Amino acid sequence: MFIVTRQIPSKLVESIEKLYKQGYSCQEIKDTLHVPVDVRSIQRLVKKMGITRSPSDAFRNAIKRGRVHFHYQPNKIKRKRLSPKVRYQVLSDDDFKCVKCGSSLLVEVDHIDEDKNNNKRENLQTLCHECNIGKSWYLRYPPKS
């Protein structure tokens, strides 16, 4: 599809520049000034004038004018990582075997009380991958009695 664009009247060029610097989008400029050209022509004119916006400014303007809805996400609480020393100590205390089924394949250190920030030795146990998944599933969806 080929769109024919018309020349922007020289009287409106200063108004377009002023509104663009105030944070108006090209569509808003067209609607405000009733310019008889398409939005793309206004964009080309602004580019020729050398006026640019950083992406962050453009995004802030879009939020301010209601074109974009943005909600700040609260920062996730970072959990403390289990040190390799403690991990090795837990695995060696349990002989590198699952405390539930005795398997030695894919053993993991598990938190007994499901509190991932409680890295005390009394709260840690060795489980194989299958038992660890089963435990998590059982805690989330307990059987109905």
N, CA, C and O atoms as CSV, one atom per row, in Angstrom:
chain,resi,resn,atom,element,x,y,z
A,1,MET,N,N,0.848,-1.166,0.000
A,1,MET,CA,C,0.000,0.000,0.000
A,1,MET,C,C,0.893,1.229,0.000
A,1,MET,O,O,1.840,1.300,0.784
A,2,PHE,N,N,0.619,2.179,-0.846
A,2,PHE,CA,C,1.431,3.375,-0.986
A,2,PHE,C,C,0.614,4.565,-0.486
A,2,PHE,O,O,-0.490,4.812,-0.970
A,3,ILE,N,N,1.166,5.307,0.493
A,3,ILE,CA,C,0.463,6.456,1.050
A,3,ILE,C,C,1.150,7.725,0.563
A,3,ILE,O,O,2.366,7.868,0.686
A,4,VAL,N,N,0.378,8.628,0.019
A,4,VAL,CA,C,0.918,9.899,-0.441
A,4,VAL,C,C,0.844,10.881,0.726
A,4,VAL,O,O,-0.226,11.108,1.291
A,5,THR,N,N,1.996,11.461,1.080
A,5,THR,CA,C,2.009,12.424,2.176
A,5,THR,C,C,2.086,13.835,1.613
A,5,THR,O,O,2.737,14.081,0.599
A,6,ARG,N,N,1.412,14.751,2.288
A,6,ARG,CA,C,1.433,16.132,1.852
A,6,ARG,C,C,2.438,16.908,2.682
A,6,ARG,O,O,2.849,16.473,3.759
A,7,GLN,N,N,2.820,18.044,2.173
A,7,GLN,CA,C,3.784,18.915,2.844
A,7,GLN,C,C,3.122,19.550,4.072
A,7,GLN,O,O,1.949,19.920,4.031
A,8,ILE,N,N,3.887,19.671,5.166
A,8,ILE,CA,C,3.380,20.313,6.372
A,8,ILE,C,C,3.563,21.822,6.216
A,8,ILE,O,O,4.654,22.286,5.884
A,9,PRO,N,N,2.507,22.580,6.453
A,9,PRO,CA,C,2.621,24.046,6.344
A,9,PRO,C,C,3.697,24.587,7.284
A,9,PRO,O,O,3.824,24.126,8.418
A,10,SER,N,N,4.460,25.553,6.816
A,10,SER,CA,C,5.596,26.080,7.585
A,10,SER,C,C,5.145,26.740,8.884
A,10,SER,O,O,5.919,26.798,9.839
A,11,LYS,N,N,3.913,27.238,8.943
A,11,LYS,CA,C,3.404,27.858,10.169
A,11,LYS,C,C,3.292,26.843,11.302
A,11,LYS,O,O,3.468,27.182,12.472
A,12,LEU,N,N,3.000,25.597,10.943
A,12,LEU,CA,C,2.777,24.570,11.963
A,12,LEU,C,C,4.069,23.908,12.447
A,12,LEU,O,O,4.071,23.233,13.476
A,13,VAL,N,N,5.157,24.098,11.717
A,13,VAL,CA,C,6.410,23.419,12.067
A,13,VAL,C,C,6.874,23.819,13.465
A,13,VAL,O,O,7.291,22.962,14.245
A,14,GLU,N,N,6.808,25.120,13.795
A,14,GLU,CA,C,7.235,25.586,15.116
A,14,GLU,C,C,6.329,25.027,16.207
A,14,GLU,O,O,6.798,24.656,17.283
A,15,SER,N,N,5.041,24.968,15.929
A,15,SER,CA,C,4.094,24.423,16.913
A,15,SER,C,C,4.345,22.941,17.139
A,15,SER,O,O,4.281,22.457,18.269
A,16,ILE,N,N,4.628,22.229,16.067
A,16,ILE,CA,C,4.921,20.799,16.173
A,16,ILE,C,C,6.168,20.589,17.022
A,16,ILE,O,O,6.188,19.726,17.900
A,17,GLU,N,N,7.207,21.378,16.761
A,17,GLU,CA,C,8.457,21.251,17.525
A,17,GLU,C,C,8.214,21.514,19.008
A,17,GLU,O,O,8.718,20.787,19.864
A,18,LYS,N,N,7.441,22.556,19.306
A,18,LYS,CA,C,7.159,22.932,20.688
A,18,LYS,C,C,6.393,21.815,21.414
A,18,LYS,O,O,6.742,21.438,22.532
A,19,LEU,N,N,5.357,21.298,20.770
A,19,LEU,CA,C,4.556,20.241,21.395
A,19,LEU,C,C,5.355,18.946,21.576
A,19,LEU,O,O,5.210,18.255,22.584
A,20,TYR,N,N,6.190,18.629,20.599
A,20,TYR,CA,C,6.992,17.405,20.701
A,20,TYR,C,C,7.963,17.495,21.866
A,20,TYR,O,O,8.179,16.516,22.580
A,21,LYS,N,N,8.552,18.682,22.057
A,21,LYS,CA,C,9.489,18.871,23.175
A,21,LYS,C,C,8.770,18.831,24.522
A,21,LYS,O,O,9.386,18.536,25.545
A,22,GLN,N,N,7.469,19.125,24.525
A,22,GLN,CA,C,6.678,19.051,25.758
A,22,GLN,C,C,6.286,17.617,26.102
A,22,GLN,O,O,5.748,17.360,27.179
A,23,GLY,N,N,6.555,16.682,25.188
A,23,GLY,CA,C,6.259,15.278,25.467
A,23,GLY,C,C,5.073,14.717,24.723
A,23,GLY,O,O,4.690,13.571,24.955
A,24,TYR,N,N,4.483,15.490,23.840
A,24,TYR,CA,C,3.355,14.990,23.054
A,24,TYR,C,C,3.842,13.959,22.044
A,24,TYR,O,O,4.949,14.065,21.515
A,25,SER,N,N,3.008,12.966,21.784
A,25,SER,CA,C,3.326,12.012,20.724
A,25,SER,C,C,2.903,12.617,19.388
A,25,SER,O,O,2.172,13.606,19.349
A,26,CYS,N,N,3.363,12.022,18.309
A,26,CYS,CA,C,3.008,12.541,16.974
A,26,CYS,C,C,1.506,12.445,16.719
A,26,CYS,O,O,0.927,13.316,16.071
A,27,GLN,N,N,0.878,11.386,17.230
A,27,GLN,CA,C,-0.571,11.253,17.077
A,27,GLN,C,C,-1.291,12.360,17.840
A,27,GLN,O,O,-2.258,12.935,17.341
A,28,GLU,N,N,-0.816,12.659,19.055
A,28,GLU,CA,C,-1.438,13.723,19.846
A,28,GLU,C,C,-1.227,15.094,19.179
A,28,GLU,O,O,-2.116,15.944,19.225
A,29,ILE,N,N,-0.076,15.306,18.572
A,29,ILE,CA,C,0.183,16.557,17.859
A,29,ILE,C,C,-0.792,16.708,16.695
A,29,ILE,O,O,-1.351,17.782,16.475
A,30,LYS,N,N,-0.987,15.630,15.958
A,30,LYS,CA,C,-1.908,15.659,14.809
A,30,LYS,C,C,-3.328,15.977,15.275
A,30,LYS,O,O,-4.028,16.782,14.659
A,31,ASP,N,N,-3.746,15.332,16.377
A,31,ASP,CA,C,-5.099,15.561,16.887
A,31,ASP,C,C,-5.266,16.971,17.457
A,31,ASP,O,O,-6.331,17.574,17.320
A,32,THR,N,N,-4.221,17.493,18.093
A,32,THR,CA,C,-4.293,18.822,18.712
A,32,THR,C,C,-4.300,19.934,17.671
A,32,THR,O,O,-5.124,20.846,17.738
A,33,LEU,N,N,-3.392,19.862,16.721
A,33,LEU,CA,C,-3.240,20.937,15.732
A,33,LEU,C,C,-4.094,20.742,14.479
A,33,LEU,O,O,-4.169,21.632,13.632
A,34,HIS,N,N,-4.738,19.580,14.362
A,34,HIS,CA,C,-5.536,19.241,13.177
A,34,HIS,C,C,-4.709,19.407,11.907
A,34,HIS,O,O,-5.143,20.037,10.943
A,35,VAL,N,N,-3.506,18.829,11.926
A,35,VAL,CA,C,-2.594,18.904,10.789
A,35,VAL,C,C,-3.131,18.000,9.684
A,35,VAL,O,O,-3.501,16.858,9.957
A,36,PRO,N,N,-3.182,18.486,8.432
A,36,PRO,CA,C,-3.762,17.692,7.353
A,36,PRO,C,C,-2.794,16.667,6.741
A,36,PRO,O,O,-2.803,16.468,5.527
A,37,VAL,N,N,-1.965,16.019,7.562
A,37,VAL,CA,C,-1.029,14.991,7.080
A,37,VAL,C,C,-1.110,13.790,8.007
A,37,VAL,O,O,-1.706,13.857,9.083
A,38,ASP,N,N,-0.504,12.693,7.577
A,38,ASP,CA,C,-0.522,11.508,8.426
A,38,ASP,C,C,0.566,11.604,9.500
A,38,ASP,O,O,1.458,12.449,9.430
A,39,VAL,N,N,0.468,10.727,10.482
A,39,VAL,CA,C,1.377,10.723,11.634
A,39,VAL,C,C,2.812,10.480,11.192
A,39,VAL,O,O,3.744,11.069,11.741
A,40,ARG,N,N,2.988,9.629,10.218
A,40,ARG,CA,C,4.345,9.302,9.753
A,40,ARG,C,C,5.050,10.542,9.202
A,40,ARG,O,O,6.264,10.673,9.355
A,41,SER,N,N,4.326,11.438,8.574
A,41,SER,CA,C,4.928,12.673,8.066
A,41,SER,C,C,5.427,13.546,9.217
A,41,SER,O,O,6.484,14.168,9.117
A,42,ILE,N,N,4.675,13.588,10.289
A,42,ILE,CA,C,5.103,14.356,11.462
A,42,ILE,C,C,6.354,13.720,12.064
A,42,ILE,O,O,7.275,14.421,12.482
A,43,GLN,N,N,6.380,12.383,12.107
A,43,GLN,CA,C,7.564,11.688,12.623
A,43,GLN,C,C,8.797,12.009,11.779
A,43,GLN,O,O,9.879,12.249,12.314
A,44,ARG,N,N,8.627,12.010,10.468
A,44,ARG,CA,C,9.755,12.329,9.580
A,44,ARG,C,C,10.240,13.762,9.793
A,44,ARG,O,O,11.444,14.020,9.801
A,45,LEU,N,N,9.301,14.691,9.965
A,45,LEU,CA,C,9.654,16.089,10.196
A,45,LEU,C,C,10.454,16.238,11.488
A,45,LEU,O,O,11.476,16.924,11.521
A,46,VAL,N,N,9.988,15.601,12.528
A,46,VAL,CA,C,10.671,15.676,13.830
A,46,VAL,C,C,12.071,15.095,13.704
A,46,VAL,O,O,13.018,15.630,14.279
A,47,LYS,N,N,12.208,14.013,12.965
A,47,LYS,CA,C,13.530,13.415,12.765
A,47,LYS,C,C,14.451,14.356,11.992
A,47,LYS,O,O,15.633,14.479,12.314
A,48,LYS,N,N,13.905,15.021,10.970
A,48,LYS,CA,C,14.707,15.970,10.188
A,48,LYS,C,C,15.174,17.141,11.038
A,48,LYS,O,O,16.261,17.678,10.827
A,49,MET,N,N,14.333,17.540,12.012
A,49,MET,CA,C,14.701,18.641,12.891
A,49,MET,C,C,15.772,18.225,13.899
A,49,MET,O,O,16.377,19.081,14.545
A,50,GLY,N,N,16.009,16.931,14.038
A,50,GLY,CA,C,17.046,16.439,14.938
A,50,GLY,C,C,16.599,16.335,16.383
A,50,GLY,O,O,17.432,16.257,17.286
A,51,ILE,N,N,15.314,16.332,16.607
A,51,ILE,CA,C,14.792,16.205,17.968
A,51,ILE,C,C,14.600,14.716,18.253
A,51,ILE,O,O,13.919,14.017,17.503
A,52,THR,N,N,15.194,14.245,19.323
A,52,THR,CA,C,15.043,12.835,19.678
A,52,THR,C,C,14.666,12.711,21.143
A,52,THR,O,O,14.890,13.616,21.946
A,53,ARG,N,N,14.092,11.573,21.462
A,53,ARG,CA,C,13.763,11.227,22.846
A,53,ARG,C,C,14.445,9.919,23.177
A,53,ARG,O,O,14.547,9.023,22.339
A,54,SER,N,N,14.911,9.820,24.414
A,54,SER,CA,C,15.456,8.536,24.840
A,54,SER,C,C,14.288,7.574,25.044
A,54,SER,O,O,13.169,8.019,25.302
A,55,PRO,N,N,14.521,6.280,24.935
A,55,PRO,CA,C,13.432,5.320,25.152
A,55,PRO,C,C,12.789,5.458,26.537
A,55,PRO,O,O,11.581,5.269,26.683
A,56,SER,N,N,13.595,5.786,27.549
A,56,SER,CA,C,13.021,5.921,28.897
A,56,SER,C,C,12.094,7.140,28.971
A,56,SER,O,O,11.058,7.084,29.634
A,57,ASP,N,N,12.454,8.235,28.301
A,57,ASP,CA,C,11.570,9.409,28.278
A,57,ASP,C,C,10.269,9.097,27.546
A,57,ASP,O,O,9.188,9.483,27.992
A,58,ALA,N,N,10.379,8.407,26.438
A,58,ALA,CA,C,9.186,8.034,25.679
A,58,ALA,C,C,8.274,7.137,26.512
A,58,ALA,O,O,7.052,7.283,26.475
A,59,PHE,N,N,8.867,6.211,27.262
A,59,PHE,CA,C,8.083,5.295,28.094
A,59,PHE,C,C,7.409,6.057,29.235
A,59,PHE,O,O,6.242,5.815,29.543
A,60,ARG,N,N,8.155,6.989,29.867
A,60,ARG,CA,C,7.580,7.802,30.945
A,60,ARG,C,C,6.419,8.656,30.437
A,60,ARG,O,O,5.400,8.794,31.114
A,61,ASN,N,N,6.578,9.225,29.246
A,61,ASN,CA,C,5.487,10.011,28.661
A,61,ASN,C,C,4.266,9.145,28.402
A,61,ASN,O,O,3.136,9.569,28.642
A,62,ALA,N,N,4.490,7.939,27.916
A,62,ALA,CA,C,3.376,7.029,27.635
A,62,ALA,C,C,2.642,6.654,28.920
A,62,ALA,O,O,1.415,6.554,28.923
A,63,ILE,N,N,3.371,6.447,29.996
A,63,ILE,CA,C,2.741,6.131,31.284
A,63,ILE,C,C,1.942,7.338,31.777
A,63,ILE,O,O,0.796,7.204,32.207
A,64,LYS,N,N,2.559,8.509,31.710
A,64,LYS,CA,C,1.929,9.732,32.203
A,64,LYS,C,C,0.636,10.035,31.458
A,64,LYS,O,O,-0.328,10.502,32.064
A,65,ARG,N,N,0.601,9.782,30.177
A,65,ARG,CA,C,-0.572,10.098,29.368
A,65,ARG,C,C,-1.588,8.947,29.308
A,65,ARG,O,O,-2.635,9.073,28.673
A,66,GLY,N,N,-1.273,7.827,29.971
A,66,GLY,CA,C,-2.223,6.732,30.044
A,66,GLY,C,C,-2.215,5.796,28.852
A,66,GLY,O,O,-3.139,4.998,28.695
A,67,ARG,N,N,-1.194,5.872,28.006
A,67,ARG,CA,C,-1.128,4.969,26.853
A,67,ARG,C,C,-0.553,3.621,27.243
A,67,ARG,O,O,-0.772,2.626,26.552
A,68,VAL,N,N,0.185,3.582,28.354
A,68,VAL,CA,C,0.779,2.339,28.838
A,68,VAL,C,C,0.473,2.238,30.325
A,68,VAL,O,O,0.604,3.220,31.056
A,69,HIS,N,N,0.071,1.073,30.770
A,69,HIS,CA,C,-0.182,0.844,32.186
A,69,HIS,C,C,0.976,0.037,32.736
A,69,HIS,O,O,1.239,-1.080,32.291
A,70,PHE,N,N,1.665,0.612,33.706
A,70,PHE,CA,C,2.848,-0.028,34.240
A,70,PHE,C,C,2.758,-0.030,35.751
A,70,PHE,O,O,2.473,1.000,36.362
A,71,HIS,N,N,3.000,-1.181,36.357
A,71,HIS,CA,C,2.995,-1.304,37.806
A,71,HIS,C,C,4.360,-1.787,38.242
A,71,HIS,O,O,4.869,-2.785,37.731
A,72,TYR,N,N,4.947,-1.082,39.182
A,72,TYR,CA,C,6.256,-1.486,39.674
A,72,TYR,C,C,6.135,-2.766,40.475
A,72,TYR,O,O,5.254,-2.903,41.324
A,73,GLN,N,N,7.023,-3.696,40.200
A,73,GLN,CA,C,7.044,-4.963,40.917
A,73,GLN,C,C,7.905,-4.801,42.170
A,73,GLN,O,O,9.012,-4.270,42.088
A,74,PRO,N,N,7.423,-5.242,43.306
A,74,PRO,CA,C,8.292,-5.176,44.488
A,74,PRO,C,C,9.468,-6.130,44.308
A,74,PRO,O,O,9.340,-7.174,43.668
A,75,ASN,N,N,10.600,-5.767,44.869
A,75,ASN,CA,C,11.781,-6.616,44.752
A,75,ASN,C,C,11.554,-7.938,45.470
A,75,ASN,O,O,11.014,-7.980,46.576
A,76,LYS,N,N,11.970,-8.999,44.830
A,76,LYS,CA,C,11.856,-10.309,45.453
A,76,LYS,C,C,12.865,-10.413,46.582
A,76,LYS,O,O,13.970,-9.879,46.492
A,77,ILE,N,N,12.481,-11.096,47.631
A,77,ILE,CA,C,13.390,-11.303,48.753
A,77,ILE,C,C,14.364,-12.397,48.361
A,77,ILE,O,O,13.964,-13.520,48.055
A,78,LYS,N,N,15.628,-12.063,48.372
A,78,LYS,CA,C,16.629,-13.060,48.009
A,78,LYS,C,C,16.871,-13.973,49.196
A,78,LYS,O,O,17.055,-13.517,50.324
A,79,ARG,N,N,16.867,-15.246,48.927
A,79,ARG,CA,C,17.129,-16.187,50.008
A,79,ARG,C,C,18.626,-16.425,50.126
A,79,ARG,O,O,19.388,-16.255,49.174
A,80,LYS,N,N,19.012,-16.819,51.313
A,80,LYS,CA,C,20.420,-17.121,51.539
A,80,LYS,C,C,20.741,-18.459,50.892
A,80,LYS,O,O,19.992,-19.426,51.025
A,81,ARG,N,N,21.855,-18.498,50.196
A,81,ARG,CA,C,22.257,-19.748,49.555
A,81,ARG,C,C,22.877,-20.670,50.587
A,81,ARG,O,O,23.528,-20.231,51.535
A,82,LEU,N,N,22.662,-21.928,50.382
A,82,LEU,CA,C,23.239,-22.951,51.244
A,82,LEU,C,C,24.706,-23.107,50.863
A,82,LEU,O,O,25.034,-23.379,49.708
A,83,SER,N,N,25.574,-22.934,51.837
A,83,SER,CA,C,27.001,-22.992,51.529
A,83,SER,C,C,27.404,-24.420,51.147
A,83,SER,O,O,26.811,-25.381,51.637
A,84,PRO,N,N,28.396,-24.563,50.287
A,84,PRO,CA,C,28.850,-25.902,49.901
A,84,PRO,C,C,29.333,-26.723,51.092
A,84,PRO,O,O,29.194,-27.946,51.110
A,85,LYS,N,N,29.891,-26.050,52.070
A,85,LYS,CA,C,30.375,-26.753,53.263
A,85,LYS,C,C,29.219,-27.399,54.026
A,85,LYS,O,O,29.300,-28.568,54.404
A,86,VAL,N,N,28.152,-26.649,54.249
A,86,VAL,CA,C,26.979,-27.182,54.954
A,86,VAL,C,C,26.317,-28.265,54.113
A,86,VAL,O,O,25.900,-29.296,54.640
A,87,ARG,N,N,26.220,-28.031,52.807
A,87,ARG,CA,C,25.620,-29.030,51.916
A,87,ARG,C,C,26.382,-30.357,51.996
A,87,ARG,O,O,25.772,-31.420,52.115
A,88,TYR,N,N,27.708,-30.293,51.931
A,88,TYR,CA,C,28.525,-31.503,52.005
A,88,TYR,C,C,28.374,-32.174,53.367
A,88,TYR,O,O,28.340,-33.401,53.462
A,89,GLN,N,N,28.283,-31.363,54.419
A,89,GLN,CA,C,28.138,-31.913,55.758
A,89,GLN,C,C,26.819,-32.689,55.892
A,89,GLN,O,O,26.792,-33.774,56.473
A,90,VAL,N,N,25.725,-32.127,55.352
A,90,VAL,CA,C,24.420,-32.797,55.416
A,90,VAL,C,C,24.463,-34.093,54.612
A,90,VAL,O,O,24.008,-35.134,55.086
A,91,LEU,N,N,25.010,-34.031,53.393
A,91,LEU,CA,C,25.072,-35.231,52.551
A,91,LEU,C,C,25.944,-36.313,53.179
A,91,LEU,O,O,25.583,-37.490,53.144
A,92,SER,N,N,27.079,-35.937,53.749
A,92,SER,CA,C,27.974,-36.948,54.341
A,92,SER,C,C,27.393,-37.520,55.622
A,92,SER,O,O,27.607,-38.696,55.920
A,93,ASP,N,N,26.655,-36.705,56.397
A,93,ASP,CA,C,26.016,-37.235,57.617
A,93,ASP,C,C,24.979,-38.297,57.279
A,93,ASP,O,O,24.767,-39.231,58.053
A,94,ASP,N,N,24.334,-38.157,56.126
A,94,ASP,CA,C,23.320,-39.134,55.695
A,94,ASP,C,C,23.902,-40.167,54.731
A,94,ASP,O,O,23.148,-40.870,54.058
A,95,ASP,N,N,25.224,-40.270,54.654
A,95,ASP,CA,C,25.927,-41.241,53.803
A,95,ASP,C,C,25.559,-41.105,52.321
A,95,ASP,O,O,25.562,-42.095,51.590
A,96,PHE,N,N,25.246,-39.893,51.882
A,96,PHE,CA,C,24.907,-39.611,50.485
A,96,PHE,C,C,23.746,-40.475,50.000
A,96,PHE,O,O,23.695,-40.861,48.832
A,97,LYS,N,N,22.805,-40.777,50.916
A,97,LYS,CA,C,21.625,-41.581,50.588
A,97,LYS,C,C,20.372,-40.863,51.068
A,97,LYS,O,O,20.399,-40.108,52.041
A,98,CYS,N,N,19.293,-41.112,50.373
A,98,CYS,CA,C,17.993,-40.537,50.729
A,98,CYS,C,C,17.554,-41.106,52.078
A,98,CYS,O,O,17.622,-42.316,52.292
A,99,VAL,N,N,17.107,-40.241,52.985
A,99,VAL,CA,C,16.678,-40.695,54.306
A,99,VAL,C,C,15.311,-41.390,54.254
A,99,VAL,O,O,14.940,-42.070,55.210
A,100,LYS,N,N,14.555,-41.234,53.160
A,100,LYS,CA,C,13.239,-41.882,53.047
A,100,LYS,C,C,13.321,-43.245,52.369
A,100,LYS,O,O,12.806,-44.234,52.892
A,101,CYS,N,N,13.975,-43.300,51.194
A,101,CYS,CA,C,13.957,-44.550,50.430
A,101,CYS,C,C,15.335,-45.216,50.345
A,101,CYS,O,O,15.422,-46.363,49.906
A,102,GLY,N,N,16.396,-44.547,50.743
A,102,GLY,CA,C,17.731,-45.137,50.728
A,102,GLY,C,C,18.448,-45.054,49.383
A,102,GLY,O,O,19.550,-45.584,49.249
A,103,SER,N,N,17.858,-44.409,48.396
A,103,SER,CA,C,18.476,-44.301,47.081
A,103,SER,C,C,19.674,-43.347,47.136
A,103,SER,O,O,19.699,-42.397,47.918
A,104,SER,N,N,20.667,-43.630,46.285
A,104,SER,CA,C,21.829,-42.733,46.226
A,104,SER,C,C,21.906,-41.999,44.876
A,104,SER,O,O,22.913,-41.364,44.565
A,105,LEU,N,N,20.832,-42.095,44.083
A,105,LEU,CA,C,20.789,-41.411,42.790
A,105,LEU,C,C,20.163,-40.026,42.935
A,105,LEU,O,O,19.107,-39.876,43.550
A,106,LEU,N,N,20.816,-39.027,42.370
A,106,LEU,CA,C,20.313,-37.646,42.362
A,106,LEU,C,C,19.870,-37.172,43.745
A,106,LEU,O,O,18.723,-36.763,43.929
A,107,VAL,N,N,20.771,-37.229,44.700
A,107,VAL,CA,C,20.419,-36.786,46.053
A,107,VAL,C,C,20.501,-35.267,46.142
A,107,VAL,O,O,21.342,-34.632,45.506
A,108,GLU,N,N,19.602,-34.699,46.951
A,108,GLU,CA,C,19.495,-33.250,47.127
A,108,GLU,C,C,19.375,-32.947,48.607
A,108,GLU,O,O,18.932,-33.787,49.390
A,109,VAL,N,N,19.767,-31.755,48.981
A,109,VAL,CA,C,19.571,-31.302,50.358
A,109,VAL,C,C,18.217,-30.608,50.421
A,109,VAL,O,O,17.935,-29.706,49.632
A,110,ASP,N,N,17.383,-31.035,51.364
A,110,ASP,CA,C,16.008,-30.555,51.472
A,110,ASP,C,C,15.799,-29.855,52.812
A,110,ASP,O,O,16.388,-30.240,53.822
A,111,HIS,N,N,14.954,-28.822,52.810
A,111,HIS,CA,C,14.563,-28.150,54.047
A,111,HIS,C,C,13.363,-28.892,54.627
A,111,HIS,O,O,12.346,-29.038,53.949
A,112,ILE,N,N,13.463,-29.354,55.843
A,112,ILE,CA,C,12.402,-30.149,56.457
A,112,ILE,C,C,11.132,-29.320,56.634
A,112,ILE,O,O,10.041,-29.799,56.326
A,113,ASP,N,N,11.254,-28.081,57.127
A,113,ASP,CA,C,10.077,-27.249,57.386
A,113,ASP,C,C,9.672,-26.381,56.188
A,113,ASP,O,O,8.802,-25.520,56.321
A,114,GLU,N,N,10.295,-26.597,55.018
A,114,GLU,CA,C,9.992,-25.872,53.777
A,114,GLU,C,C,10.327,-24.380,53.843
A,114,GLU,O,O,9.955,-23.634,52.938
A,115,ASP,N,N,11.023,-23.927,54.899
A,115,ASP,CA,C,11.476,-22.535,54.980
A,115,ASP,C,C,12.857,-22.463,54.349
A,115,ASP,O,O,13.837,-22.923,54.935
A,116,LYS,N,N,12.936,-21.889,53.164
A,116,LYS,CA,C,14.192,-21.895,52.409
A,116,LYS,C,C,15.255,-20.967,52.990
A,116,LYS,O,O,16.411,-21.005,52.570
A,117,ASN,N,N,14.870,-20.139,53.948
A,117,ASN,CA,C,15.844,-19.271,54.607
A,117,ASN,C,C,16.393,-19.882,55.895
A,117,ASN,O,O,17.359,-19.373,56.463
A,118,ASN,N,N,15.789,-20.953,56.346
A,118,ASN,CA,C,16.241,-21.625,57.562
A,118,ASN,C,C,17.274,-22.684,57.184
A,118,ASN,O,O,16.920,-23.829,56.906
A,119,ASN,N,N,18.546,-22.301,57.174
A,119,ASN,CA,C,19.608,-23.210,56.744
A,119,ASN,C,C,20.351,-23.843,57.921
A,119,ASN,O,O,21.527,-24.188,57.801
A,120,LYS,N,N,19.675,-23.994,59.043
A,120,LYS,CA,C,20.299,-24.650,60.196
A,120,LYS,C,C,20.398,-26.147,59.916
A,120,LYS,O,O,19.581,-26.711,59.188
A,121,ARG,N,N,21.381,-26.761,60.489
A,121,ARG,CA,C,21.645,-28.189,60.240
A,121,ARG,C,C,20.439,-29.056,60.636
A,121,ARG,O,O,20.151,-30.057,59.980
A,122,GLU,N,N,19.745,-28.671,61.698
A,122,GLU,CA,C,18.597,-29.470,62.167
A,122,GLU,C,C,17.429,-29.442,61.179
A,122,GLU,O,O,16.558,-30.311,61.214
A,123,ASN,N,N,17.418,-28.445,60.308
A,123,ASN,CA,C,16.325,-28.299,59.348
A,123,ASN,C,C,16.648,-28.917,57.990
A,123,ASN,O,O,15.822,-28.848,57.080
A,124,LEU,N,N,17.815,-29.514,57.832
A,124,LEU,CA,C,18.231,-30.034,56.532
A,124,LEU,C,C,18.302,-31.551,56.546
A,124,LEU,O,O,18.683,-32.158,57.546
A,125,GLN,N,N,17.931,-32.155,55.424
A,125,GLN,CA,C,18.011,-33.610,55.271
A,125,GLN,C,C,18.356,-33.942,53.834
A,125,GLN,O,O,18.216,-33.104,52.943
A,126,THR,N,N,18.805,-35.159,53.612
A,126,THR,CA,C,19.141,-35.614,52.268
A,126,THR,C,C,17.955,-36.398,51.710
A,126,THR,O,O,17.471,-37.342,52.334
A,127,LEU,N,N,17.499,-35.997,50.536
A,127,LEU,CA,C,16.417,-36.706,49.840
A,127,LEU,C,C,16.822,-36.905,48.391
A,127,LEU,O,O,17.544,-36.091,47.816
A,128,CYS,N,N,16.344,-38.006,47.803
A,128,CYS,CA,C,16.547,-38.170,46.365
A,128,CYS,C,C,15.560,-37.245,45.647
A,128,CYS,O,O,14.615,-36.744,46.257
A,129,HIS,N,N,15.779,-37.029,44.383
A,129,HIS,CA,C,14.944,-36.103,43.620
A,129,HIS,C,C,13.473,-36.519,43.646
A,129,HIS,O,O,12.594,-35.671,43.800
A,130,GLU,N,N,13.201,-37.806,43.499
A,130,GLU,CA,C,11.809,-38.291,43.472
A,130,GLU,C,C,11.106,-38.046,44.804
A,130,GLU,O,O,9.959,-37.598,44.824
A,131,CYS,N,N,11.782,-38.335,45.914
A,131,CYS,CA,C,11.175,-38.114,47.232
A,131,CYS,C,C,10.982,-36.626,47.512
A,131,CYS,O,O,9.995,-36.226,48.130
A,132,ASN,N,N,11.921,-35.818,47.058
A,132,ASN,CA,C,11.815,-34.377,47.279
A,132,ASN,C,C,10.626,-33.799,46.519
A,132,ASN,O,O,9.892,-32.970,47.058
A,133,ILE,N,N,10.427,-34.225,45.275
A,133,ILE,CA,C,9.265,-33.775,44.508
A,133,ILE,C,C,7.984,-34.292,45.140
A,133,ILE,O,O,6.997,-33.563,45.242
A,134,GLY,N,N,7.998,-35.542,45.561
A,134,GLY,CA,C,6.822,-36.133,46.197
A,134,GLY,C,C,6.457,-35.409,47.479
A,134,GLY,O,O,5.279,-35.195,47.763
A,135,LYS,N,N,7.466,-35.032,48.257
A,135,LYS,CA,C,7.219,-34.317,49.508
A,135,LYS,C,C,6.565,-32.974,49.219
A,135,LYS,O,O,5.588,-32.603,49.869
A,136,SER,N,N,7.108,-32.237,48.234
A,136,SER,CA,C,6.553,-30.932,47.885
A,136,SER,C,C,5.117,-31.068,47.396
A,136,SER,O,O,4.252,-30.275,47.765
A,137,TRP,N,N,4.868,-32.073,46.566
A,137,TRP,CA,C,3.528,-32.303,46.038
A,137,TRP,C,C,2.563,-32.669,47.159
A,137,TRP,O,O,1.422,-32.208,47.179
A,138,TYR,N,N,3.025,-33.498,48.091
A,138,TYR,CA,C,2.183,-33.942,49.209
A,138,TYR,C,C,1.825,-32.768,50.118
A,138,TYR,O,O,0.705,-32.686,50.622
A,139,LEU,N,N,2.800,-31.841,50.329
A,139,LEU,CA,C,2.525,-30.681,51.180
A,139,LEU,C,C,1.568,-29.700,50.523
A,139,LEU,O,O,0.750,-29.084,51.206
A,140,ARG,N,N,1.661,-29.547,49.204
A,140,ARG,CA,C,0.778,-28.621,48.500
A,140,ARG,C,C,-0.630,-29.178,48.341
A,140,ARG,O,O,-1.614,-28.451,48.472
A,141,TYR,N,N,-0.718,-30.468,48.059
A,141,TYR,CA,C,-2.007,-31.117,47.813
A,141,TYR,C,C,-2.155,-32.329,48.721
A,141,TYR,O,O,-1.997,-33.458,48.257
A,142,PRO,N,N,-2.451,-32.129,49.997
A,142,PRO,CA,C,-2.570,-33.276,50.907
A,142,PRO,C,C,-3.757,-34.158,50.519
A,142,PRO,O,O,-4.760,-33.669,49.998
A,143,PRO,N,N,-3.633,-35.458,50.779
A,143,PRO,CA,C,-4.731,-36.369,50.415
A,143,PRO,C,C,-5.981,-36.075,51.263
A,143,PRO,O,O,-5.891,-35.723,52.440
A,144,LYS,N,N,-7.139,-36.231,50.624
A,144,LYS,CA,C,-8.394,-35.999,51.336
A,144,LYS,C,C,-8.763,-37.255,52.093
A,144,LYS,O,O,-8.763,-38.347,51.526
A,145,SER,N,N,-9.079,-37.110,53.382
A,145,SER,CA,C,-9.410,-38.284,54.204
A,145,SER,C,C,-10.896,-38.488,54.292
A,145,SER,O,O,-11.352,-39.428,54.943
